[in-house]
Amino acid sequence: MINIQHLRGKSLDTFHESFAVQLNDTHPSIAVAELMRLLVDEHHMEWDKAWAITQKTMAYTNHTLLPEALEKWPLRSSAASFPAHGDHL
């Protein structure tokens, strides 16, 4: 999506005006940290600006309220599994 934004000649400042990402349940939630990583680490955007864009881009829906259906990942093991995302978790 970032590449498409660039190909369209648009700034990442308006990324959220071009894209919306719907996250359903907990499995794809790493996408939030990935977008932050890309904006901050790869495109050198300030944290607060990147976070504002990420918040405007991402939406989350959970289809169950049962505690056993909600995934919880310990920060230590998440950071070990996704080392590039450690600062963004």
PDB file of N, CA, C and O in Angstrom, chain B, residues numbered from 101:
ATOM      1  N   MET B 101       0.818  -1.183   0.000  1.00  0.00           N
ATOM      2  CA  MET B 101       0.000   0.000   0.000  1.00  0.00           C
ATOM      3  C   MET B 101       0.869   1.258   0.000  1.00  0.00           C
ATOM      4  O   MET B 101       0.552   2.254  -0.650  1.00  0.00           O
ATOM      5  N   ILE B 102       1.968   1.186   0.742  1.00  0.00           N
ATOM      6  CA  ILE B 102       2.879   2.336   0.742  1.00  0.00           C
ATOM      7  C   ILE B 102       3.452   2.541  -0.654  1.00  0.00           C
ATOM      8  O   ILE B 102       3.553   3.674  -1.124  1.00  0.00           O
ATOM      9  N   ASN B 103       3.825   1.453  -1.318  1.00  0.00           N
ATOM     10  CA  ASN B 103       4.342   1.572  -2.685  1.00  0.00           C
ATOM     11  C   ASN B 103       3.284   2.170  -3.623  1.00  0.00           C
ATOM     12  O   ASN B 103       3.604   3.006  -4.468  1.00  0.00           O
ATOM     13  N   ILE B 104       2.055   1.749  -3.475  1.00  0.00           N
ATOM     14  CA  ILE B 104       0.963   2.299  -4.305  1.00  0.00           C
ATOM     15  C   ILE B 104       0.813   3.794  -4.040  1.00  0.00           C
ATOM     16  O   ILE B 104       0.637   4.582  -4.969  1.00  0.00           O
ATOM     17  N   GLN B 105       0.884   4.177  -2.770  1.00  0.00           N
ATOM     18  CA  GLN B 105       0.778   5.607  -2.423  1.00  0.00           C
ATOM     19  C   GLN B 105       1.885   6.397  -3.117  1.00  0.00           C
ATOM     20  O   GLN B 105       1.642   7.481  -3.647  1.00  0.00           O
ATOM     21  N   HIS B 106       3.093   5.852  -3.112  1.00  0.00           N
ATOM     22  CA  HIS B 106       4.213   6.521  -3.781  1.00  0.00           C
ATOM     23  C   HIS B 106       4.026   6.546  -5.298  1.00  0.00           C
ATOM     24  O   HIS B 106       4.289   7.561  -5.942  1.00  0.00           O
ATOM     25  N   LEU B 107       3.571   5.427  -5.865  1.00  0.00           N
ATOM     26  CA  LEU B 107       3.346   5.375  -7.318  1.00  0.00           C
ATOM     27  C   LEU B 107       2.293   6.384  -7.764  1.00  0.00           C
ATOM     28  O   LEU B 107       2.348   6.896  -8.883  1.00  0.00           O
ATOM     29  N   ARG B 108       1.353   6.661  -6.900  1.00  0.00           N
ATOM     30  CA  ARG B 108       0.311   7.656  -7.194  1.00  0.00           C
ATOM     31  C   ARG B 108       0.814   9.081  -7.006  1.00  0.00           C
ATOM     32  O   ARG B 108       0.096  10.041  -7.284  1.00  0.00           O
ATOM     33  N   GLY B 109       2.046   9.213  -6.534  1.00  0.00           N
ATOM     34  CA  GLY B 109       2.628  10.533  -6.322  1.00  0.00           C
ATOM     35  C   GLY B 109       2.094  11.232  -5.089  1.00  0.00           C
ATOM     36  O   GLY B 109       2.147  12.457  -4.987  1.00  0.00           O
ATOM     37  N   LYS B 110       1.576  10.444  -4.150  1.00  0.00           N
ATOM     38  CA  LYS B 110       0.998  11.024  -2.941  1.00  0.00           C
ATOM     39  C   LYS B 110       1.936  10.860  -1.760  1.00  0.00           C
ATOM     40  O   LYS B 110       2.732   9.922  -1.698  1.00  0.00           O
ATOM     41  N   SER B 111       1.827  11.775  -0.843  1.00  0.00           N
ATOM     42  CA  SER B 111       2.622  11.753   0.371  1.00  0.00           C
ATOM     43  C   SER B 111       2.067  10.725   1.351  1.00  0.00           C
ATOM     44  O   SER B 111       0.875  10.419   1.337  1.00  0.00           O
ATOM     45  N   LEU B 112       2.940  10.200   2.195  1.00  0.00           N
ATOM     46  CA  LEU B 112       2.472   9.301   3.247  1.00  0.00           C
ATOM     47  C   LEU B 112       1.650  10.045   4.298  1.00  0.00           C
ATOM     48  O   LEU B 112       0.940   9.426   5.090  1.00  0.00           O
ATOM     49  N   ASP B 113       1.748  11.363   4.303  1.00  0.00           N
ATOM     50  CA  ASP B 113       0.941  12.159   5.227  1.00  0.00           C
ATOM     51  C   ASP B 113      -0.554  11.965   4.985  1.00  0.00           C
ATOM     52  O   ASP B 113      -1.363  12.159   5.892  1.00  0.00           O
ATOM     53  N   THR B 114      -0.917  11.586   3.770  1.00  0.00           N
ATOM     54  CA  THR B 114      -2.333  11.384   3.433  1.00  0.00           C
ATOM     55  C   THR B 114      -2.659   9.914   3.191  1.00  0.00           C
ATOM     56  O   THR B 114      -3.667   9.597   2.559  1.00  0.00           O
ATOM     57  N   PHE B 115      -1.817   9.021   3.689  1.00  0.00           N
ATOM     58  CA  PHE B 115      -1.996   7.581   3.499  1.00  0.00           C
ATOM     59  C   PHE B 115      -3.394   7.134   3.912  1.00  0.00           C
ATOM     60  O   PHE B 115      -4.040   6.368   3.197  1.00  0.00           O
ATOM     61  N   HIS B 116      -3.858   7.610   5.064  1.00  0.00           N
ATOM     62  CA  HIS B 116      -5.155   7.216   5.608  1.00  0.00           C
ATOM     63  C   HIS B 116      -6.329   7.691   4.747  1.00  0.00           C
ATOM     64  O   HIS B 116      -7.443   7.187   4.889  1.00  0.00           O
ATOM     65  N   GLU B 117      -6.092   8.638   3.875  1.00  0.00           N
ATOM     66  CA  GLU B 117      -7.144   9.098   2.972  1.00  0.00           C
ATOM     67  C   GLU B 117      -7.295   8.166   1.772  1.00  0.00           C
ATOM     68  O   GLU B 117      -8.317   8.190   1.086  1.00  0.00           O
ATOM     69  N   SER B 118      -6.286   7.355   1.523  1.00  0.00           N
ATOM     70  CA  SER B 118      -6.302   6.421   0.400  1.00  0.00           C
ATOM     71  C   SER B 118      -6.593   4.985   0.808  1.00  0.00           C
ATOM     72  O   SER B 118      -7.095   4.199   0.006  1.00  0.00           O
ATOM     73  N   PHE B 119      -6.279   4.639   2.053  1.00  0.00           N
ATOM     74  CA  PHE B 119      -6.384   3.244   2.482  1.00  0.00           C
ATOM     75  C   PHE B 119      -7.075   3.130   3.830  1.00  0.00           C
ATOM     76  O   PHE B 119      -6.912   3.973   4.711  1.00  0.00           O
ATOM     77  N   ALA B 120      -7.847   2.071   3.963  1.00  0.00           N
ATOM     78  CA  ALA B 120      -8.444   1.680   5.238  1.00  0.00           C
ATOM     79  C   ALA B 120      -8.199   0.189   5.399  1.00  0.00           C
ATOM     80  O   ALA B 120      -8.390  -0.580   4.457  1.00  0.00           O
ATOM     81  N   VAL B 121      -7.783  -0.216   6.575  1.00  0.00           N
ATOM     82  CA  VAL B 121      -7.492  -1.621   6.840  1.00  0.00           C
ATOM     83  C   VAL B 121      -8.418  -2.088   7.956  1.00  0.00           C
ATOM     84  O   VAL B 121      -8.385  -1.554   9.065  1.00  0.00           O
ATOM     85  N   GLN B 122      -9.235  -3.077   7.662  1.00  0.00           N
ATOM     86  CA  GLN B 122     -10.141  -3.664   8.640  1.00  0.00           C
ATOM     87  C   GLN B 122      -9.509  -4.929   9.204  1.00  0.00           C
ATOM     88  O   GLN B 122      -9.276  -5.888   8.467  1.00  0.00           O
ATOM     89  N   LEU B 123      -9.234  -4.939  10.485  1.00  0.00           N
ATOM     90  CA  LEU B 123      -8.661  -6.091  11.167  1.00  0.00           C
ATOM     91  C   LEU B 123      -9.790  -6.823  11.883  1.00  0.00           C
ATOM     92  O   LEU B 123     -10.485  -6.232  12.709  1.00  0.00           O
ATOM     93  N   ASN B 124      -9.973  -8.076  11.580  1.00  0.00           N
ATOM     94  CA  ASN B 124     -11.006  -8.881  12.206  1.00  0.00           C
ATOM     95  C   ASN B 124     -10.366  -9.894  13.144  1.00  0.00           C
ATOM     96  O   ASN B 124      -9.554 -10.720  12.726  1.00  0.00           O
ATOM     97  N   ASP B 125     -10.735  -9.821  14.390  1.00  0.00           N
ATOM     98  CA  ASP B 125     -10.181 -10.653  15.449  1.00  0.00           C
ATOM     99  C   ASP B 125      -8.705 -10.332  15.665  1.00  0.00           C
ATOM    100  O   ASP B 125      -8.190  -9.366  15.101  1.00  0.00           O
ATOM    101  N   THR B 126      -8.037 -11.120  16.463  1.00  0.00           N
ATOM    102  CA  THR B 126      -6.688 -10.753  16.900  1.00  0.00           C
ATOM    103  C   THR B 126      -5.578 -11.162  15.942  1.00  0.00           C
ATOM    104  O   THR B 126      -4.488 -10.594  16.009  1.00  0.00           O
ATOM    105  N   HIS B 127      -5.806 -12.112  15.063  1.00  0.00           N
ATOM    106  CA  HIS B 127      -4.731 -12.635  14.217  1.00  0.00           C
ATOM    107  C   HIS B 127      -3.993 -11.563  13.411  1.00  0.00           C
ATOM    108  O   HIS B 127      -2.762 -11.568  13.404  1.00  0.00           O
ATOM    109  N   PRO B 128      -4.680 -10.657  12.742  1.00  0.00           N
ATOM    110  CA  PRO B 128      -3.951  -9.681  11.919  1.00  0.00           C
ATOM    111  C   PRO B 128      -3.493  -8.436  12.673  1.00  0.00           C
ATOM    112  O   PRO B 128      -3.023  -7.484  12.051  1.00  0.00           O
ATOM    113  N   SER B 129      -3.621  -8.424  13.994  1.00  0.00           N
ATOM    114  CA  SER B 129      -3.326  -7.199  14.735  1.00  0.00           C
ATOM    115  C   SER B 129      -1.866  -6.771  14.646  1.00  0.00           C
ATOM    116  O   SER B 129      -1.557  -5.616  14.939  1.00  0.00           O
ATOM    117  N   ILE B 130      -0.971  -7.651  14.258  1.00  0.00           N
ATOM    118  CA  ILE B 130       0.435  -7.274  14.081  1.00  0.00           C
ATOM    119  C   ILE B 130       0.570  -6.229  12.971  1.00  0.00           C
ATOM    120  O   ILE B 130       1.599  -5.563  12.866  1.00  0.00           O
ATOM    121  N   ALA B 131      -0.454  -6.089  12.156  1.00  0.00           N
ATOM    122  CA  ALA B 131      -0.437  -5.090  11.079  1.00  0.00           C
ATOM    123  C   ALA B 131      -0.286  -3.676  11.621  1.00  0.00           C
ATOM    124  O   ALA B 131       0.290  -2.817  10.954  1.00  0.00           O
ATOM    125  N   VAL B 132      -0.795  -3.423  12.819  1.00  0.00           N
ATOM    126  CA  VAL B 132      -0.652  -2.102  13.432  1.00  0.00           C
ATOM    127  C   VAL B 132       0.830  -1.811  13.680  1.00  0.00           C
ATOM    128  O   VAL B 132       1.331  -0.748  13.312  1.00  0.00           O
ATOM    129  N   ALA B 133       1.520  -2.757  14.303  1.00  0.00           N
ATOM    130  CA  ALA B 133       2.952  -2.577  14.562  1.00  0.00           C
ATOM    131  C   ALA B 133       3.746  -2.517  13.257  1.00  0.00           C
ATOM    132  O   ALA B 133       4.734  -1.788  13.163  1.00  0.00           O
ATOM    133  N   GLU B 134       3.319  -3.277  12.260  1.00  0.00           N
ATOM    134  CA  GLU B 134       4.037  -3.264  10.978  1.00  0.00           C
ATOM    135  C   GLU B 134       3.910  -1.918  10.284  1.00  0.00           C
ATOM    136  O   GLU B 134       4.893  -1.407   9.749  1.00  0.00           O
ATOM    137  N   LEU B 135       2.725  -1.338  10.283  1.00  0.00           N
ATOM    138  CA  LEU B 135       2.573  -0.020   9.659  1.00  0.00           C
ATOM    139  C   LEU B 135       3.403   1.013  10.413  1.00  0.00           C
ATOM    140  O   LEU B 135       4.050   1.860   9.796  1.00  0.00           O
ATOM    141  N   MET B 136       3.388   0.950  11.738  1.00  0.00           N
ATOM    142  CA  MET B 136       4.224   1.866  12.522  1.00  0.00           C
ATOM    143  C   MET B 136       5.702   1.667  12.194  1.00  0.00           C
ATOM    144  O   MET B 136       6.435   2.638  12.008  1.00  0.00           O
ATOM    145  N   ARG B 137       6.140   0.408  12.123  1.00  0.00           N
ATOM    146  CA  ARG B 137       7.544   0.126  11.800  1.00  0.00           C
ATOM    147  C   ARG B 137       7.925   0.709  10.457  1.00  0.00           C
ATOM    148  O   ARG B 137       8.984   1.320  10.312  1.00  0.00           O
ATOM    149  N   LEU B 138       7.065   0.521   9.482  1.00  0.00           N
ATOM    150  CA  LEU B 138       7.354   1.040   8.147  1.00  0.00           C
ATOM    151  C   LEU B 138       7.412   2.560   8.134  1.00  0.00           C
ATOM    152  O   LEU B 138       8.331   3.146   7.563  1.00  0.00           O
ATOM    153  N   LEU B 139       6.439   3.192   8.759  1.00  0.00           N
ATOM    154  CA  LEU B 139       6.411   4.658   8.747  1.00  0.00           C
ATOM    155  C   LEU B 139       7.572   5.259   9.522  1.00  0.00           C
ATOM    156  O   LEU B 139       8.202   6.211   9.062  1.00  0.00           O
ATOM    157  N   VAL B 140       7.861   4.705  10.702  1.00  0.00           N
ATOM    158  CA  VAL B 140       8.908   5.273  11.559  1.00  0.00           C
ATOM    159  C   VAL B 140      10.303   4.847  11.115  1.00  0.00           C
ATOM    160  O   VAL B 140      11.186   5.687  10.943  1.00  0.00           O
ATOM    161  N   ASP B 141      10.502   3.547  10.930  1.00  0.00           N
ATOM    162  CA  ASP B 141      11.850   3.035  10.657  1.00  0.00           C
ATOM    163  C   ASP B 141      12.266   3.165   9.195  1.00  0.00           C
ATOM    164  O   ASP B 141      13.401   3.539   8.897  1.00  0.00           O
ATOM    165  N   GLU B 142      11.366   2.862   8.305  1.00  0.00           N
ATOM    166  CA  GLU B 142      11.713   2.865   6.879  1.00  0.00           C
ATOM    167  C   GLU B 142      11.520   4.236   6.218  1.00  0.00           C
ATOM    168  O   GLU B 142      12.251   4.596   5.295  1.00  0.00           O
ATOM    169  N   HIS B 143      10.532   4.993   6.697  1.00  0.00           N
ATOM    170  CA  HIS B 143      10.220   6.271   6.048  1.00  0.00           C
ATOM    171  C   HIS B 143      10.486   7.470   6.956  1.00  0.00           C
ATOM    172  O   HIS B 143      10.111   8.597   6.632  1.00  0.00           O
ATOM    173  N   HIS B 144      11.136   7.219   8.094  1.00  0.00           N
ATOM    174  CA  HIS B 144      11.667   8.252   8.990  1.00  0.00           C
ATOM    175  C   HIS B 144      10.622   9.276   9.430  1.00  0.00           C
ATOM    176  O   HIS B 144      10.915  10.467   9.536  1.00  0.00           O
ATOM    177  N   MET B 145       9.409   8.804   9.684  1.00  0.00           N
ATOM    178  CA  MET B 145       8.342   9.674  10.137  1.00  0.00           C
ATOM    179  C   MET B 145       8.401   9.758  11.670  1.00  0.00           C
ATOM    180  O   MET B 145       8.762   8.784  12.331  1.00  0.00           O
ATOM    181  N   GLU B 146       8.053  10.900  12.220  1.00  0.00           N
ATOM    182  CA  GLU B 146       8.004  11.051  13.666  1.00  0.00           C
ATOM    183  C   GLU B 146       6.917  10.141  14.236  1.00  0.00           C
ATOM    184  O   GLU B 146       5.885   9.914  13.605  1.00  0.00           O
ATOM    185  N   TRP B 147       7.169   9.625  15.442  1.00  0.00           N
ATOM    186  CA  TRP B 147       6.277   8.655  16.080  1.00  0.00           C
ATOM    187  C   TRP B 147       4.832   9.154  16.158  1.00  0.00           C
ATOM    188  O   TRP B 147       3.911   8.444  15.752  1.00  0.00           O
ATOM    189  N   ASP B 148       4.627  10.362  16.673  1.00  0.00           N
ATOM    190  CA  ASP B 148       3.260  10.868  16.869  1.00  0.00           C
ATOM    191  C   ASP B 148       2.507  11.000  15.555  1.00  0.00           C
ATOM    192  O   ASP B 148       1.318  10.692  15.479  1.00  0.00           O
ATOM    193  N   LYS B 149       3.192  11.451  14.539  1.00  0.00           N
ATOM    194  CA  LYS B 149       2.572  11.580  13.218  1.00  0.00           C
ATOM    195  C   LYS B 149       2.229  10.198  12.652  1.00  0.00           C
ATOM    196  O   LYS B 149       1.140   9.992  12.117  1.00  0.00           O
ATOM    197  N   ALA B 150       3.168   9.258  12.775  1.00  0.00           N
ATOM    198  CA  ALA B 150       2.933   7.891  12.295  1.00  0.00           C
ATOM    199  C   ALA B 150       1.767   7.256  13.049  1.00  0.00           C
ATOM    200  O   ALA B 150       0.937   6.570  12.452  1.00  0.00           O
ATOM    201  N   TRP B 151       1.706   7.483  14.352  1.00  0.00           N
ATOM    202  CA  TRP B 151       0.634   6.903  15.153  1.00  0.00           C
ATOM    203  C   TRP B 151      -0.722   7.485  14.756  1.00  0.00           C
ATOM    204  O   TRP B 151      -1.711   6.755  14.696  1.00  0.00           O
ATOM    205  N   ALA B 152      -0.779   8.779  14.486  1.00  0.00           N
ATOM    206  CA  ALA B 152      -2.034   9.407  14.051  1.00  0.00           C
ATOM    207  C   ALA B 152      -2.501   8.805  12.723  1.00  0.00           C
ATOM    208  O   ALA B 152      -3.687   8.522  12.553  1.00  0.00           O
ATOM    209  N   ILE B 153      -1.588   8.612  11.798  1.00  0.00           N
ATOM    210  CA  ILE B 153      -1.928   8.011  10.498  1.00  0.00           C
ATOM    211  C   ILE B 153      -2.362   6.564  10.686  1.00  0.00           C
ATOM    212  O   ILE B 153      -3.333   6.123  10.072  1.00  0.00           O
ATOM    213  N   THR B 154      -1.651   5.824  11.530  1.00  0.00           N
ATOM    214  CA  THR B 154      -2.000   4.429  11.787  1.00  0.00           C
ATOM    215  C   THR B 154      -3.388   4.329  12.400  1.00  0.00           C
ATOM    216  O   THR B 154      -4.174   3.470  12.001  1.00  0.00           O
ATOM    217  N   GLN B 155      -3.704   5.184  13.354  1.00  0.00           N
ATOM    218  CA  GLN B 155      -5.022   5.170  13.979  1.00  0.00           C
ATOM    219  C   GLN B 155      -6.130   5.482  12.976  1.00  0.00           C
ATOM    220  O   GLN B 155      -7.220   4.916  13.057  1.00  0.00           O
ATOM    221  N   LYS B 156      -5.855   6.369  12.042  1.00  0.00           N
ATOM    222  CA  LYS B 156      -6.859   6.731  11.032  1.00  0.00           C
ATOM    223  C   LYS B 156      -6.980   5.671   9.937  1.00  0.00           C
ATOM    224  O   LYS B 156      -7.983   5.630   9.225  1.00  0.00           O
ATOM    225  N   THR B 157      -5.965   4.814   9.799  1.00  0.00           N
ATOM    226  CA  THR B 157      -5.953   3.789   8.752  1.00  0.00           C
ATOM    227  C   THR B 157      -6.568   2.476   9.223  1.00  0.00           C
ATOM    228  O   THR B 157      -7.299   1.824   8.478  1.00  0.00           O
ATOM    229  N   MET B 158      -6.271   2.096  10.450  1.00  0.00           N
ATOM    230  CA  MET B 158      -6.661   0.780  10.960  1.00  0.00           C
ATOM    231  C   MET B 158      -7.998   0.826  11.693  1.00  0.00           C
ATOM    232  O   MET B 158      -8.305   1.779  12.409  1.00  0.00           O
ATOM    233  N   ALA B 159      -8.781  -0.229  11.494  1.00  0.00           N
ATOM    234  CA  ALA B 159     -10.026  -0.428  12.247  1.00  0.00           C
ATOM    235  C   ALA B 159     -10.033  -1.870  12.740  1.00  0.00           C
ATOM    236  O   ALA B 159      -9.489  -2.757  12.083  1.00  0.00           O
ATOM    237  N   TYR B 160     -10.646  -2.101  13.888  1.00  0.00           N
ATOM    238  CA  TYR B 160     -10.607  -3.424  14.506  1.00  0.00           C
ATOM    239  C   TYR B 160     -12.013  -3.868  14.867  1.00  0.00           C
ATOM    240  O   TYR B 160     -12.789  -3.101  15.437  1.00  0.00           O
ATOM    241  N   THR B 161     -12.331  -5.090  14.538  1.00  0.00           N
ATOM    242  CA  THR B 161     -13.595  -5.702  14.931  1.00  0.00           C
ATOM    243  C   THR B 161     -13.292  -7.040  15.571  1.00  0.00           C
ATOM    244  O   THR B 161     -12.527  -7.845  15.039  1.00  0.00           O
ATOM    245  N   ASN B 162     -13.897  -7.262  16.711  1.00  0.00           N
ATOM    246  CA  ASN B 162     -13.783  -8.552  17.370  1.00  0.00           C
ATOM    247  C   ASN B 162     -15.165  -9.188  17.335  1.00  0.00           C
ATOM    248  O   ASN B 162     -16.154  -8.548  17.693  1.00  0.00           O
ATOM    249  N   HIS B 163     -15.239 -10.420  16.916  1.00  0.00           N
ATOM    250  CA  HIS B 163     -16.529 -11.075  16.734  1.00  0.00           C
ATOM    251  C   HIS B 163     -16.962 -11.902  17.930  1.00  0.00           C
ATOM    252  O   HIS B 163     -18.021 -12.528  17.897  1.00  0.00           O
ATOM    253  N   THR B 164     -16.172 -11.913  18.967  1.00  0.00           N
ATOM    254  CA  THR B 164     -16.557 -12.677  20.159  1.00  0.00           C
ATOM    255  C   THR B 164     -16.060 -11.963  21.406  1.00  0.00           C
ATOM    256  O   THR B 164     -15.028 -11.292  21.388  1.00  0.00           O
ATOM    257  N   LEU B 165     -16.795 -12.115  22.466  1.00  0.00           N
ATOM    258  CA  LEU B 165     -16.392 -11.538  23.743  1.00  0.00           C
ATOM    259  C   LEU B 165     -15.905 -12.601  24.720  1.00  0.00           C
ATOM    260  O   LEU B 165     -15.596 -12.296  25.872  1.00  0.00           O
ATOM    261  N   LEU B 166     -15.838 -13.834  24.267  1.00  0.00           N
ATOM    262  CA  LEU B 166     -15.377 -14.908  25.127  1.00  0.00           C
ATOM    263  C   LEU B 166     -13.883 -14.751  25.401  1.00  0.00           C
ATOM    264  O   LEU B 166     -13.092 -14.645  24.463  1.00  0.00           O
ATOM    265  N   PRO B 167     -13.493 -14.735  26.666  1.00  0.00           N
ATOM    266  CA  PRO B 167     -12.077 -14.539  27.002  1.00  0.00           C
ATOM    267  C   PRO B 167     -11.148 -15.559  26.342  1.00  0.00           C
ATOM    268  O   PRO B 167     -10.031 -15.216  25.955  1.00  0.00           O
ATOM    269  N   GLU B 168     -11.596 -16.802  26.210  1.00  0.00           N
ATOM    270  CA  GLU B 168     -10.728 -17.827  25.623  1.00  0.00           C
ATOM    271  C   GLU B 168     -10.500 -17.607  24.127  1.00  0.00           C
ATOM    272  O   GLU B 168      -9.590 -18.200  23.547  1.00  0.00           O
ATOM    273  N   ALA B 169     -11.312 -16.765  23.504  1.00  0.00           N
ATOM    274  CA  ALA B 169     -11.146 -16.492  22.081  1.00  0.00           C
ATOM    275  C   ALA B 169     -10.223 -15.301  21.829  1.00  0.00           C
ATOM    276  O   ALA B 169      -9.803 -15.070  20.695  1.00  0.00           O
ATOM    277  N   LEU B 170      -9.913 -14.563  22.858  1.00  0.00           N
ATOM    278  CA  LEU B 170      -9.053 -13.388  22.706  1.00  0.00           C
ATOM    279  C   LEU B 170      -7.603 -13.795  22.934  1.00  0.00           C
ATOM    280  O   LEU B 170      -7.239 -14.254  24.016  1.00  0.00           O
ATOM    281  N   GLU B 171      -6.804 -13.627  21.932  1.00  0.00           N
ATOM    282  CA  GLU B 171      -5.397 -13.990  22.045  1.00  0.00           C
ATOM    283  C   GLU B 171      -4.652 -12.939  22.843  1.00  0.00           C
ATOM    284  O   GLU B 171      -4.898 -11.741  22.703  1.00  0.00           O
ATOM    285  N   LYS B 172      -3.757 -13.392  23.665  1.00  0.00           N
ATOM    286  CA  LYS B 172      -2.859 -12.502  24.400  1.00  0.00           C
ATOM    287  C   LYS B 172      -1.450 -13.029  24.175  1.00  0.00           C
ATOM    288  O   LYS B 172      -1.167 -14.207  24.392  1.00  0.00           O
ATOM    289  N   TRP B 173      -0.585 -12.145  23.739  1.00  0.00           N
ATOM    290  CA  TRP B 173       0.791 -12.527  23.463  1.00  0.00           C
ATOM    291  C   TRP B 173       1.702 -11.815  24.450  1.00  0.00           C
ATOM    292  O   TRP B 173       1.701 -10.585  24.505  1.00  0.00           O
ATOM    293  N   PRO B 174       2.478 -12.557  25.228  1.00  0.00           N
ATOM    294  CA  PRO B 174       3.438 -11.905  26.124  1.00  0.00           C
ATOM    295  C   PRO B 174       4.404 -11.046  25.305  1.00  0.00           C
ATOM    296  O   PRO B 174       4.878 -11.463  24.248  1.00  0.00           O
ATOM    297  N   LEU B 175       4.680  -9.875  25.794  1.00  0.00           N
ATOM    298  CA  LEU B 175       5.532  -8.940  25.058  1.00  0.00           C
ATOM    299  C   LEU B 175       6.897  -9.549  24.754  1.00  0.00           C
ATOM    300  O   LEU B 175       7.416  -9.376  23.651  1.00  0.00           O
ATOM    301  N   ARG B 176       7.475 -10.249  25.701  1.00  0.00           N
ATOM    302  CA  ARG B 176       8.809 -10.832  25.495  1.00  0.00           C
ATOM    303  C   ARG B 176       8.807 -11.819  24.329  1.00  0.00           C
ATOM    304  O   ARG B 176       9.687 -11.759  23.471  1.00  0.00           O
ATOM    305  N   SER B 177       7.831 -12.723  24.288  1.00  0.00           N
ATOM    306  CA  SER B 177       7.815 -13.710  23.200  1.00  0.00           C
ATOM    307  C   SER B 177       7.395 -13.067  21.885  1.00  0.00           C
ATOM    308  O   SER B 177       7.838 -13.496  20.820  1.00  0.00           O
ATOM    309  N   SER B 178       6.543 -12.043  21.945  1.00  0.00           N
ATOM    310  CA  SER B 178       6.162 -11.342  20.717  1.00  0.00           C
ATOM    311  C   SER B 178       7.368 -10.628  20.124  1.00  0.00           C
ATOM    312  O   SER B 178       7.601 -10.684  18.916  1.00  0.00           O
ATOM    313  N   ALA B 179       8.121  -9.965  20.968  1.00  0.00           N
ATOM    314  CA  ALA B 179       9.314  -9.255  20.494  1.00  0.00           C
ATOM    315  C   ALA B 179      10.349 -10.239  19.946  1.00  0.00           C
ATOM    316  O   ALA B 179      11.068  -9.923  18.998  1.00  0.00           O
ATOM    317  N   ALA B 180      10.424 -11.428  20.544  1.00  0.00           N
ATOM    318  CA  ALA B 180      11.358 -12.441  20.044  1.00  0.00           C
ATOM    319  C   ALA B 180      10.903 -12.989  18.699  1.00  0.00           C
ATOM    320  O   ALA B 180      11.727 -13.267  17.828  1.00  0.00           O
ATOM    321  N   SER B 181       9.600 -13.144  18.530  1.00  0.00           N
ATOM    322  CA  SER B 181       9.064 -13.662  17.276  1.00  0.00           C
ATOM    323  C   SER B 181       9.101 -12.636  16.157  1.00  0.00           C
ATOM    324  O   SER B 181       9.257 -12.981  14.985  1.00  0.00           O
ATOM    325  N   PHE B 182       8.956 -11.371  16.530  1.00  0.00           N
ATOM    326  CA  PHE B 182       8.932 -10.278  15.559  1.00  0.00           C
ATOM    327  C   PHE B 182       9.953  -9.217  15.978  1.00  0.00           C
ATOM    328  O   PHE B 182       9.568  -8.134  16.419  1.00  0.00           O
ATOM    329  N   PRO B 183      11.246  -9.513  15.845  1.00  0.00           N
ATOM    330  CA  PRO B 183      12.271  -8.595  16.372  1.00  0.00           C
ATOM    331  C   PRO B 183      12.223  -7.193  15.773  1.00  0.00           C
ATOM    332  O   PRO B 183      12.534  -6.224  16.465  1.00  0.00           O
ATOM    333  N   ALA B 184      11.849  -7.067  14.534  1.00  0.00           N
ATOM    334  CA  ALA B 184      11.804  -5.732  13.919  1.00  0.00           C
ATOM    335  C   ALA B 184      10.664  -4.890  14.479  1.00  0.00           C
ATOM    336  O   ALA B 184      10.653  -3.671  14.310  1.00  0.00           O
ATOM    337  N   HIS B 185       9.710  -5.530  15.141  1.00  0.00           N
ATOM    338  CA  HIS B 185       8.546  -4.820  15.649  1.00  0.00           C
ATOM    339  C   HIS B 185       8.620  -4.535  17.145  1.00  0.00           C
ATOM    340  O   HIS B 185       7.712  -3.915  17.698  1.00  0.00           O
ATOM    341  N   GLY B 186       9.689  -4.978  17.808  1.00  0.00           N
ATOM    342  CA  GLY B 186       9.811  -4.848  19.250  1.00  0.00           C
ATOM    343  C   GLY B 186       9.557  -3.452  19.773  1.00  0.00           C
ATOM    344  O   GLY B 186       8.870  -3.294  20.782  1.00  0.00           O
ATOM    345  N   ASP B 187      10.087  -2.439  19.123  1.00  0.00           N
ATOM    346  CA  ASP B 187       9.907  -1.060  19.582  1.00  0.00           C
ATOM    347  C   ASP B 187       8.494  -0.550  19.325  1.00  0.00           C
ATOM    348  O   ASP B 187       8.092   0.472  19.881  1.00  0.00           O
ATOM    349  N   HIS B 188       7.745  -1.253  18.491  1.00  0.00           N
ATOM    350  CA  HIS B 188       6.427  -0.763  18.097  1.00  0.00           C
ATOM    351  C   HIS B 188       5.292  -1.525  18.747  1.00  0.00           C
ATOM    352  O   HIS B 188       4.121  -1.229  18.509  1.00  0.00           O
ATOM    353  N   LEU B 189       5.637  -2.511  19.572  1.00  0.00           N
ATOM    354  CA  LEU B 189       4.605  -3.285  20.271  1.00  0.00           C
ATOM    355  C   LEU B 189       4.250  -2.641  21.588  1.00  0.00           C
ATOM    356  O   LEU B 189       3.399  -3.152  22.316  1.00  0.00           O
TER     357      LEU B 189
END
